[in-house]
Amino acid sequence: MANETSNDFAGAINSLLETVGKLGQQQVEMLNSGIKTASEMVAPLGKTLTDLAGNALNAVNQALQSVSSAISGKK
């Protein structure tokens, strides 16, 4: 009888540790998935930000050229 109780307890502990291990593995897989998704988003976002900065600088440059032309045309 004592041996059966000991086996039941060992089985319960084994089952609990197996469940904890599976949960830990799922957490690692979710973290890896999140890192992969974030890294896949960075490249297009970086390109978009670079394009946006370039377009803004071009707009400022054109505005300055217009002001320059207006000033030099009045002389």
N, C-alpha and C positions, 0 to 999 in steps of 0.2 A: 504494500500500500504506500509506504513512504517513497519507494522507488517511482511509482506512478506520479505522485505529487511532484517529485523532483523533475521527472521528465516533462510534465505539464508546464512547470515553471520555466524550465530550460527552453521549451518550445515557444512559450510566450515571449521570453526575452529575445530569442532568435528572430521571431516574427517582428518584434518591435524594432530591433536593430536593422532588419532588412527594410522595413518601411522607412526608417530614418535615412538609410543609405539611398533609397530611391528618391526621397525628397531632396536630399543633398545633390544627387545627380541631376534632377530636374532644375534645381536652382542654377547649377553650373551651365546647363544647356540654355536656360533662359538668358543668363548673363552673356554667354557667347553669341546668342542670337541678337541681343540688343547691341552688342559691340559691332557685330557685322552690319546690322542695319544702319547704325550711326555712321560707320565708315563709308557705307555706300551712299549716304546722303551728303557727306562732306564734299566730295568731288564736284557734283553738279552745283551745289550751293556756292562753293568757292569760285567756280567758273562764272556763275551768275553775278556774284558780287564784283568780280574783276571786270566783267562787261559793263556793269552798272557804273563802276568808278570811271572806266574809260569813257563812257557816254557822257557822264557828268563833266569830266574834264574837257571833252570836246565842246560841249555846250558853253562852258565858261570861256574857252578859247575863242569860239565864234562871237560871243558877246563882246569880248575885249577887242576883237578885230573890228567889229561894227562900230564900237565907240571910237577906236583909233581912226577908222576911215572917216567917221563923221567929224572928228576934231581936225584931221589933216585936210579935209575937203573944204572947211570953212576958212582956212588961212589964205 
